[in-house]
């Protein structure tokens, strides 16, 4: 392997500082893009979608689990997909492996779930084998076709307001690679991280950074 130049500490730091300028520019660009997502128009969901969960049939509204926002990742785990029935698709499995502790998302009034065509017994078995705790539902209707995830993985964001569900954003293909952390999931939602530094529409919920952060096992502690 042909390596880059070997330099002094001073030269290495100078090179890092040069790249840091570009990295900060990229961070600001990501923040600006997330701000635009928070101003995206919403699409009303009129169709009544149903899923199968560990405890039986549930609706799309049920998937919110009482929270205001919902993120649904369409994972490919079903007959005909490589790995079946022992595993989900290897790429979707890597996505699942990267999901952080959901207590932090839940603290921002946001629920994350996965959805696949596999029956619940198979989903439960693979979740136990892989150590995944993400809520994972079985698709039973045209949800995947209607939301662009019938032939390829993707992540849809929804918001529940006054009894109505709205689709607020969609990320797929290589865009899914960046997801997995609390921050990246919140950045794709209509309400964002809900922190005061963000450029959000007036009246959107916001609190100071750090003020809402907790150890994941202490969110129920005032």
PLY file of the C-alpha trace (Angstrom):
ply
format ascii 1.0
element vertex 222
property float x
property float y
property float z
element edge 221
property int vertex1
property int vertex2
end_header
0.00 0.00 0.00
1.35 3.41 -0.97
0.92 5.65 2.07
0.45 9.43 2.32
3.49 11.52 3.32
4.90 11.00 6.81
5.17 14.45 8.41
6.04 16.32 11.61
3.43 17.00 14.31
3.24 20.63 13.18
2.62 19.67 9.55
0.03 17.07 10.58
-1.88 19.65 12.68
-1.77 22.16 9.82
-3.26 19.56 7.47
-5.96 18.73 10.02
-6.88 22.39 10.47
-7.20 22.75 6.71
-9.65 19.85 6.58
-11.47 21.14 9.65
-12.58 24.18 7.67
-14.33 21.87 5.19
-15.76 19.71 7.96
-17.35 22.72 9.67
-18.75 23.84 6.32
-20.31 20.39 5.91
-21.78 20.55 9.43
-23.38 23.92 8.70
-24.73 22.55 5.43
-26.29 19.59 7.26
-27.90 21.97 9.76
-29.29 24.09 6.93
-30.68 21.01 5.19
-32.37 19.85 8.40
-33.89 23.33 8.78
-35.37 22.98 5.29
-36.82 19.59 6.23
-38.61 21.27 9.15
-40.30 23.53 6.61
-41.31 20.77 4.21
-45.04 20.58 3.45
-46.87 17.69 5.11
-48.81 14.96 3.29
-52.02 13.85 4.99
-52.34 10.07 5.35
-55.97 9.21 4.61
-55.62 5.45 4.16
-56.12 3.13 7.13
-52.97 1.00 7.34
-52.73 -2.05 9.57
-49.77 -3.99 10.92
-49.30 -7.11 12.97
-47.43 -6.67 16.24
-46.39 -9.00 19.07
-49.78 -8.44 20.71
-51.94 -8.50 17.58
-53.25 -6.09 14.98
-52.40 -2.39 15.23
-52.92 0.71 13.10
-50.40 3.24 11.84
-51.56 5.61 14.57
-50.90 2.89 17.16
-47.27 2.69 16.07
-46.70 6.18 17.52
-47.15 4.63 21.01
-48.72 7.87 22.20
-45.90 10.09 20.95
-46.13 12.92 18.45
-43.65 11.68 15.86
-42.99 8.30 14.26
-40.07 7.00 12.17
-40.63 3.77 10.22
-37.71 1.88 8.68
-38.72 -0.72 6.10
-36.40 -3.67 6.70
-36.25 -6.58 4.27
-36.84 -9.75 6.24
-39.12 -12.12 4.38
-39.16 -15.10 2.00
-37.08 -14.46 -1.10
-34.62 -12.15 0.66
-31.04 -13.32 1.19
-30.65 -14.72 4.70
-34.24 -15.90 5.14
-35.31 -17.35 7.50
-32.26 -17.20 9.79
-31.48 -13.54 9.10
-32.84 -10.30 7.69
-31.11 -8.71 4.70
-27.47 -8.08 5.63
-27.74 -4.34 4.91
-30.94 -3.94 6.94
-29.31 -5.95 9.72
-26.39 -3.50 9.76
-28.90 -0.66 10.07
-30.49 -2.40 13.05
-27.07 -2.94 14.64
-26.41 0.82 14.50
-29.62 2.00 16.17
-28.85 3.76 19.47
-30.77 3.54 22.72
-34.37 4.49 21.92
-34.95 6.21 25.28
-33.31 9.36 23.88
-35.60 9.47 20.83
-38.61 8.77 23.00
-37.65 11.72 25.22
-38.12 13.96 22.16
-41.67 12.61 21.68
-40.50 10.36 18.82
-40.94 6.62 18.25
-38.78 4.48 15.95
-40.08 1.17 14.57
-39.04 -1.34 11.90
-41.50 -3.04 9.54
-41.09 -6.17 7.40
-43.18 -8.81 5.62
-41.97 -11.59 7.92
-44.50 -13.06 10.38
-44.17 -12.03 14.01
-42.77 -15.38 15.27
-39.87 -15.06 12.81
-39.28 -11.40 13.73
-39.27 -12.24 17.43
-36.85 -15.11 16.90
-34.35 -13.06 14.89
-34.59 -10.08 17.26
-33.73 -12.37 20.17
-30.84 -13.94 18.26
-29.37 -10.58 17.23
-30.04 -8.72 20.47
-32.30 -6.10 18.85
-34.95 -4.35 20.96
-36.43 -2.10 18.26
-40.24 -2.43 17.99
-40.71 -4.47 14.79
-44.02 -4.96 13.00
-45.34 -7.10 10.16
-46.63 -5.35 7.02
-50.09 -6.60 6.03
-51.23 -4.23 3.28
-49.98 -1.65 0.76
-48.04 0.50 3.23
-44.69 -0.39 1.65
-45.86 0.29 -1.91
-47.59 3.53 -0.96
-44.54 4.91 0.83
-41.80 3.95 -1.61
-40.34 0.95 0.22
-41.80 -2.06 -1.55
-38.67 -2.80 -3.58
-35.93 -1.10 -1.56
-35.27 -0.12 2.05
-36.19 3.36 3.22
-37.12 5.45 6.23
-40.36 7.44 6.48
-41.12 10.11 9.09
-44.66 10.88 10.26
-46.31 13.30 12.66
-49.56 12.82 14.56
-51.55 16.01 15.15
-55.16 16.43 16.32
-56.07 12.88 15.35
-54.52 13.04 11.88
-51.31 11.39 10.66
-49.05 13.23 8.21
-46.05 12.05 6.23
-43.32 14.62 6.77
-40.16 13.20 5.15
-38.55 10.20 3.45
-34.93 9.01 3.19
-33.74 5.97 1.23
-30.80 4.45 -0.63
-27.45 5.75 0.69
-29.28 8.31 2.82
-30.08 5.47 5.22
-26.34 4.97 5.84
-26.16 8.10 7.96
-29.07 7.12 10.20
-28.76 5.25 13.48
-27.95 7.90 16.07
-30.49 9.92 18.02
-29.30 13.07 16.24
-29.58 11.81 12.68
-33.06 10.42 13.26
-34.26 13.66 14.87
-32.73 15.69 12.05
-35.03 13.96 9.54
-38.20 14.70 11.50
-40.55 17.65 11.20
-39.72 18.92 14.69
-35.97 18.26 14.56
-33.90 18.02 17.73
-36.22 20.57 19.36
-33.29 22.58 20.73
-33.08 26.37 20.91
-30.08 26.73 18.58
-32.00 25.24 15.66
-33.52 27.31 12.88
-37.12 26.13 13.22
-40.51 27.65 12.42
-41.99 29.81 15.16
-43.96 27.94 17.87
-42.08 24.66 17.30
-41.19 22.98 20.64
-37.63 23.75 21.76
-35.55 23.43 24.91
-31.93 24.25 25.70
-29.28 21.77 24.59
-28.19 19.43 27.39
-31.24 20.44 29.46
-33.28 17.44 28.31
-30.40 14.95 28.06
-30.40 12.07 30.58
-28.72 8.76 31.17
-30.97 6.42 29.23
-32.22 4.66 32.37
-33.22 7.89 34.17
-35.65 9.60 31.80
-38.54 8.93 34.16
-36.68 10.72 36.95
-37.55 14.45 37.24
0 1
1 2
2 3
3 4
4 5
5 6
6 7
7 8
8 9
9 10
10 11
11 12
12 13
13 14
14 15
15 16
16 17
17 18
18 19
19 20
20 21
21 22
22 23
23 24
24 25
25 26
26 27
27 28
28 29
29 30
30 31
31 32
32 33
33 34
34 35
35 36
36 37
37 38
38 39
39 40
40 41
41 42
42 43
43 44
44 45
45 46
46 47
47 48
48 49
49 50
50 51
51 52
52 53
53 54
54 55
55 56
56 57
57 58
58 59
59 60
60 61
61 62
62 63
63 64
64 65
65 66
66 67
67 68
68 69
69 70
70 71
71 72
72 73
73 74
74 75
75 76
76 77
77 78
78 79
79 80
80 81
81 82
82 83
83 84
84 85
85 86
86 87
87 88
88 89
89 90
90 91
91 92
92 93
93 94
94 95
95 96
96 97
97 98
98 99
99 100
100 101
101 102
102 103
103 104
104 105
105 106
106 107
107 108
108 109
109 110
110 111
111 112
112 113
113 114
114 115
115 116
116 117
117 118
118 119
119 120
120 121
121 122
122 123
123 124
124 125
125 126
126 127
127 128
128 129
129 130
130 131
131 132
132 133
133 134
134 135
135 136
136 137
137 138
138 139
139 140
140 141
141 142
142 143
143 144
144 145
145 146
146 147
147 148
148 149
149 150
150 151
151 152
152 153
153 154
154 155
155 156
156 157
157 158
158 159
159 160
160 161
161 162
162 163
163 164
164 165
165 166
166 167
167 168
168 169
169 170
170 171
171 172
172 173
173 174
174 175
175 176
176 177
177 178
178 179
179 180
180 181
181 182
182 183
183 184
184 185
185 186
186 187
187 188
188 189
189 190
190 191
191 192
192 193
193 194
194 195
195 196
196 197
197 198
198 199
199 200
200 201
201 202
202 203
203 204
204 205
205 206
206 207
207 208
208 209
209 210
210 211
211 212
212 213
213 214
214 215
215 216
216 217
217 218
218 219
219 220
220 221
